[in-house]
Amino acid sequence: MFNITNYFDHPTRPGHTIFRFYKKERASAFQELLEKEDIWFECEDHEEDDKTTYFFGVKNGSIKAANRCNYLVNAQFRKPFITNTYLRWGVFVIAIIVLTLALIGYINQH
């Protein structure tokens, strides 16, 4: 099955979820948040070739809080969808103009 998230059910331990990170900074931030929230976890690093994967096992009883920590880490390290500031504002202005024209057209029809 295709999984686009960075977490999945533990393959051998029912009642546990595994969170996966490929960058040390993200893994460290996630670990800090888990410790701050006092969430039980176990962690393990796997090295293959030149790639390290960081795994965190969390009990499903605290999965809601762990997911919140995961979302905070992803939000902390994400980049803007449109990185160019001028292009981002241009898209915003064009969207406002289109919405205004649509509203004017609707008002004129009624």
Biotite code that builds the C-alpha atoms (Angstrom):
import biotite.structure as struc

atoms = struc.array([
    struc.Atom([0.000, 0.000, 0.000], chain_id="A", res_id=1, res_name="MET", atom_name="CA", element="C"),
    struc.Atom([1.186, 3.523, -0.766], chain_id="A", res_id=2, res_name="PHE", atom_name="CA", element="C"),
    struc.Atom([1.784, 5.567, 2.401], chain_id="A", res_id=3, res_name="ASN", atom_name="CA", element="C"),
    struc.Atom([2.550, 9.286, 2.080], chain_id="A", res_id=4, res_name="ILE", atom_name="CA", element="C"),
    struc.Atom([2.756, 9.897, 5.836], chain_id="A", res_id=5, res_name="THR", atom_name="CA", element="C"),
    struc.Atom([5.818, 9.375, 7.983], chain_id="A", res_id=6, res_name="ASN", atom_name="CA", element="C"),
    struc.Atom([4.099, 7.014, 10.420], chain_id="A", res_id=7, res_name="TYR", atom_name="CA", element="C"),
    struc.Atom([2.700, 3.484, 10.288], chain_id="A", res_id=8, res_name="PHE", atom_name="CA", element="C"),
    struc.Atom([1.574, 0.660, 12.580], chain_id="A", res_id=9, res_name="ASP", atom_name="CA", element="C"),
    struc.Atom([4.377, -1.312, 14.154], chain_id="A", res_id=10, res_name="HIS", atom_name="CA", element="C"),
    struc.Atom([4.776, -4.530, 12.136], chain_id="A", res_id=11, res_name="PRO", atom_name="CA", element="C"),
    struc.Atom([5.389, -6.824, 15.143], chain_id="A", res_id=12, res_name="THR", atom_name="CA", element="C"),
    struc.Atom([4.025, -4.985, 18.194], chain_id="A", res_id=13, res_name="ARG", atom_name="CA", element="C"),
    struc.Atom([0.276, -4.348, 18.114], chain_id="A", res_id=14, res_name="PRO", atom_name="CA", element="C"),
    struc.Atom([-0.733, -1.154, 19.864], chain_id="A", res_id=15, res_name="GLY", atom_name="CA", element="C"),
    struc.Atom([2.350, 0.769, 18.755], chain_id="A", res_id=16, res_name="HIS", atom_name="CA", element="C"),
    struc.Atom([2.962, 3.252, 15.943], chain_id="A", res_id=17, res_name="THR", atom_name="CA", element="C"),
    struc.Atom([6.291, 3.996, 14.263], chain_id="A", res_id=18, res_name="ILE", atom_name="CA", element="C"),
    struc.Atom([7.285, 7.513, 13.186], chain_id="A", res_id=19, res_name="PHE", atom_name="CA", element="C"),
    struc.Atom([10.034, 7.758, 10.557], chain_id="A", res_id=20, res_name="ARG", atom_name="CA", element="C"),
    struc.Atom([12.378, 10.689, 9.860], chain_id="A", res_id=21, res_name="PHE", atom_name="CA", element="C"),
    struc.Atom([15.202, 10.964, 7.337], chain_id="A", res_id=22, res_name="TYR", atom_name="CA", element="C"),
    struc.Atom([16.877, 14.098, 8.719], chain_id="A", res_id=23, res_name="LYS", atom_name="CA", element="C"),
    struc.Atom([18.632, 14.367, 12.066], chain_id="A", res_id=24, res_name="LYS", atom_name="CA", element="C"),
    struc.Atom([17.252, 17.865, 12.755], chain_id="A", res_id=25, res_name="GLU", atom_name="CA", element="C"),
    struc.Atom([13.648, 16.711, 12.381], chain_id="A", res_id=26, res_name="ARG", atom_name="CA", element="C"),
    struc.Atom([14.257, 13.607, 14.488], chain_id="A", res_id=27, res_name="ALA", atom_name="CA", element="C"),
    struc.Atom([15.854, 15.692, 17.245], chain_id="A", res_id=28, res_name="SER", atom_name="CA", element="C"),
    struc.Atom([12.983, 18.184, 17.211], chain_id="A", res_id=29, res_name="ALA", atom_name="CA", element="C"),
    struc.Atom([10.447, 15.336, 17.385], chain_id="A", res_id=30, res_name="PHE", atom_name="CA", element="C"),
    struc.Atom([12.303, 13.727, 20.283], chain_id="A", res_id=31, res_name="GLN", atom_name="CA", element="C"),
    struc.Atom([12.399, 17.029, 22.176], chain_id="A", res_id=32, res_name="GLU", atom_name="CA", element="C"),
    struc.Atom([8.649, 17.498, 21.722], chain_id="A", res_id=33, res_name="LEU", atom_name="CA", element="C"),
    struc.Atom([7.918, 13.937, 22.871], chain_id="A", res_id=34, res_name="LEU", atom_name="CA", element="C"),
    struc.Atom([10.033, 14.474, 25.974], chain_id="A", res_id=35, res_name="GLU", atom_name="CA", element="C"),
    struc.Atom([8.410, 17.841, 26.636], chain_id="A", res_id=36, res_name="LYS", atom_name="CA", element="C"),
    struc.Atom([4.928, 16.278, 26.374], chain_id="A", res_id=37, res_name="GLU", atom_name="CA", element="C"),
    struc.Atom([6.085, 13.368, 28.588], chain_id="A", res_id=38, res_name="ASP", atom_name="CA", element="C"),
    struc.Atom([5.157, 10.781, 25.942], chain_id="A", res_id=39, res_name="ILE", atom_name="CA", element="C"),
    struc.Atom([6.723, 7.342, 26.273], chain_id="A", res_id=40, res_name="TRP", atom_name="CA", element="C"),
    struc.Atom([8.748, 6.371, 23.213], chain_id="A", res_id=41, res_name="PHE", atom_name="CA", element="C"),
    struc.Atom([11.645, 4.272, 22.056], chain_id="A", res_id=42, res_name="GLU", atom_name="CA", element="C"),
    struc.Atom([13.952, 5.272, 19.242], chain_id="A", res_id=43, res_name="CYS", atom_name="CA", element="C"),
    struc.Atom([16.328, 3.551, 16.890], chain_id="A", res_id=44, res_name="GLU", atom_name="CA", element="C"),
    struc.Atom([18.539, 4.632, 13.994], chain_id="A", res_id=45, res_name="ASP", atom_name="CA", element="C"),
    struc.Atom([19.115, 2.535, 10.879], chain_id="A", res_id=46, res_name="HIS", atom_name="CA", element="C"),
    struc.Atom([22.045, 3.239, 8.600], chain_id="A", res_id=47, res_name="GLU", atom_name="CA", element="C"),
    struc.Atom([22.020, 1.929, 5.038], chain_id="A", res_id=48, res_name="GLU", atom_name="CA", element="C"),
    struc.Atom([24.668, 3.055, 2.583], chain_id="A", res_id=49, res_name="ASP", atom_name="CA", element="C"),
    struc.Atom([24.905, 6.828, 3.126], chain_id="A", res_id=50, res_name="ASP", atom_name="CA", element="C"),
    struc.Atom([21.338, 7.174, 4.394], chain_id="A", res_id=51, res_name="LYS", atom_name="CA", element="C"),
    struc.Atom([20.232, 7.176, 8.041], chain_id="A", res_id=52, res_name="THR", atom_name="CA", element="C"),
    struc.Atom([16.613, 6.641, 9.035], chain_id="A", res_id=53, res_name="THR", atom_name="CA", element="C"),
    struc.Atom([15.420, 7.603, 12.512], chain_id="A", res_id=54, res_name="TYR", atom_name="CA", element="C"),
    struc.Atom([12.535, 5.566, 13.953], chain_id="A", res_id=55, res_name="PHE", atom_name="CA", element="C"),
    struc.Atom([10.405, 6.391, 16.997], chain_id="A", res_id=56, res_name="PHE", atom_name="CA", element="C"),
    struc.Atom([7.982, 3.893, 18.507], chain_id="A", res_id=57, res_name="GLY", atom_name="CA", element="C"),
    struc.Atom([5.014, 5.340, 20.403], chain_id="A", res_id=58, res_name="VAL", atom_name="CA", element="C"),
    struc.Atom([2.177, 3.558, 22.199], chain_id="A", res_id=59, res_name="LYS", atom_name="CA", element="C"),
    struc.Atom([-1.208, 4.057, 20.549], chain_id="A", res_id=60, res_name="ASN", atom_name="CA", element="C"),
    struc.Atom([-2.615, 5.356, 23.837], chain_id="A", res_id=61, res_name="GLY", atom_name="CA", element="C"),
    struc.Atom([-0.707, 8.593, 23.263], chain_id="A", res_id=62, res_name="SER", atom_name="CA", element="C"),
    struc.Atom([-0.959, 8.654, 19.465], chain_id="A", res_id=63, res_name="ILE", atom_name="CA", element="C"),
    struc.Atom([-3.035, 11.848, 19.397], chain_id="A", res_id=64, res_name="LYS", atom_name="CA", element="C"),
    struc.Atom([-0.371, 13.822, 21.274], chain_id="A", res_id=65, res_name="ALA", atom_name="CA", element="C"),
    struc.Atom([2.411, 12.194, 19.234], chain_id="A", res_id=66, res_name="ALA", atom_name="CA", element="C"),
    struc.Atom([0.644, 13.162, 15.994], chain_id="A", res_id=67, res_name="ASN", atom_name="CA", element="C"),
    struc.Atom([0.411, 16.744, 17.248], chain_id="A", res_id=68, res_name="ARG", atom_name="CA", element="C"),
    struc.Atom([4.178, 16.693, 17.880], chain_id="A", res_id=69, res_name="CYS", atom_name="CA", element="C"),
    struc.Atom([4.733, 15.248, 14.412], chain_id="A", res_id=70, res_name="ASN", atom_name="CA", element="C"),
    struc.Atom([2.639, 18.001, 12.805], chain_id="A", res_id=71, res_name="TYR", atom_name="CA", element="C"),
    struc.Atom([4.546, 20.662, 14.752], chain_id="A", res_id=72, res_name="LEU", atom_name="CA", element="C"),
    struc.Atom([7.868, 19.263, 13.523], chain_id="A", res_id=73, res_name="VAL", atom_name="CA", element="C"),
    struc.Atom([6.628, 19.170, 9.926], chain_id="A", res_id=74, res_name="ASN", atom_name="CA", element="C"),
    struc.Atom([5.346, 22.740, 10.233], chain_id="A", res_id=75, res_name="ALA", atom_name="CA", element="C"),
    struc.Atom([8.641, 23.918, 11.721], chain_id="A", res_id=76, res_name="GLN", atom_name="CA", element="C"),
    struc.Atom([10.702, 22.587, 8.812], chain_id="A", res_id=77, res_name="PHE", atom_name="CA", element="C"),
    struc.Atom([8.355, 23.080, 5.870], chain_id="A", res_id=78, res_name="ARG", atom_name="CA", element="C"),
    struc.Atom([9.081, 25.541, 3.113], chain_id="A", res_id=79, res_name="LYS", atom_name="CA", element="C"),
    struc.Atom([6.492, 27.831, 1.516], chain_id="A", res_id=80, res_name="PRO", atom_name="CA", element="C"),
    struc.Atom([4.563, 26.321, -1.398], chain_id="A", res_id=81, res_name="PHE", atom_name="CA", element="C"),
    struc.Atom([5.588, 29.272, -3.587], chain_id="A", res_id=82, res_name="ILE", atom_name="CA", element="C"),
    struc.Atom([9.067, 30.315, -2.473], chain_id="A", res_id=83, res_name="THR", atom_name="CA", element="C"),
    struc.Atom([9.352, 33.508, -4.533], chain_id="A", res_id=84, res_name="ASN", atom_name="CA", element="C"),
    struc.Atom([7.750, 36.351, -2.568], chain_id="A", res_id=85, res_name="THR", atom_name="CA", element="C"),
    struc.Atom([6.720, 38.377, -5.621], chain_id="A", res_id=86, res_name="TYR", atom_name="CA", element="C"),
    struc.Atom([5.154, 35.371, -7.309], chain_id="A", res_id=87, res_name="LEU", atom_name="CA", element="C"),
    struc.Atom([3.304, 34.453, -4.107], chain_id="A", res_id=88, res_name="ARG", atom_name="CA", element="C"),
    struc.Atom([1.845, 37.947, -3.799], chain_id="A", res_id=89, res_name="TRP", atom_name="CA", element="C"),
    struc.Atom([1.069, 37.985, -7.521], chain_id="A", res_id=90, res_name="GLY", atom_name="CA", element="C"),
    struc.Atom([-0.968, 34.794, -7.209], chain_id="A", res_id=91, res_name="VAL", atom_name="CA", element="C"),
    struc.Atom([-2.760, 36.264, -4.190], chain_id="A", res_id=92, res_name="PHE", atom_name="CA", element="C"),
    struc.Atom([-3.623, 39.511, -6.015], chain_id="A", res_id=93, res_name="VAL", atom_name="CA", element="C"),
    struc.Atom([-4.832, 37.635, -9.103], chain_id="A", res_id=94, res_name="ILE", atom_name="CA", element="C"),
    struc.Atom([-7.029, 35.421, -6.906], chain_id="A", res_id=95, res_name="ALA", atom_name="CA", element="C"),
    struc.Atom([-8.546, 38.506, -5.236], chain_id="A", res_id=96, res_name="ILE", atom_name="CA", element="C"),
    struc.Atom([-9.210, 40.104, -8.653], chain_id="A", res_id=97, res_name="ILE", atom_name="CA", element="C"),
    struc.Atom([-10.890, 36.936, -9.965], chain_id="A", res_id=98, res_name="VAL", atom_name="CA", element="C"),
    struc.Atom([-13.040, 36.642, -6.824], chain_id="A", res_id=99, res_name="LEU", atom_name="CA", element="C"),
    struc.Atom([-14.012, 40.323, -7.067], chain_id="A", res_id=100, res_name="THR", atom_name="CA", element="C"),
    struc.Atom([-14.983, 39.937, -10.736], chain_id="A", res_id=101, res_name="LEU", atom_name="CA", element="C"),
    struc.Atom([-17.002, 36.824, -9.892], chain_id="A", res_id=102, res_name="ALA", atom_name="CA", element="C"),
    struc.Atom([-18.795, 38.697, -7.104], chain_id="A", res_id=103, res_name="LEU", atom_name="CA", element="C"),
    struc.Atom([-19.527, 41.652, -9.397], chain_id="A", res_id=104, res_name="ILE", atom_name="CA", element="C"),
    struc.Atom([-20.877, 39.279, -12.066], chain_id="A", res_id=105, res_name="GLY", atom_name="CA", element="C"),
    struc.Atom([-23.096, 37.555, -9.511], chain_id="A", res_id=106, res_name="TYR", atom_name="CA", element="C"),
    struc.Atom([-24.452, 40.868, -8.215], chain_id="A", res_id=107, res_name="ILE", atom_name="CA", element="C"),
    struc.Atom([-25.157, 42.084, -11.782], chain_id="A", res_id=108, res_name="ASN", atom_name="CA", element="C"),
    struc.Atom([-27.085, 38.897, -12.578], chain_id="A", res_id=109, res_name="GLN", atom_name="CA", element="C"),
    struc.Atom([-29.443, 39.411, -9.644], chain_id="A", res_id=110, res_name="HIS", atom_name="CA", element="C"),
])
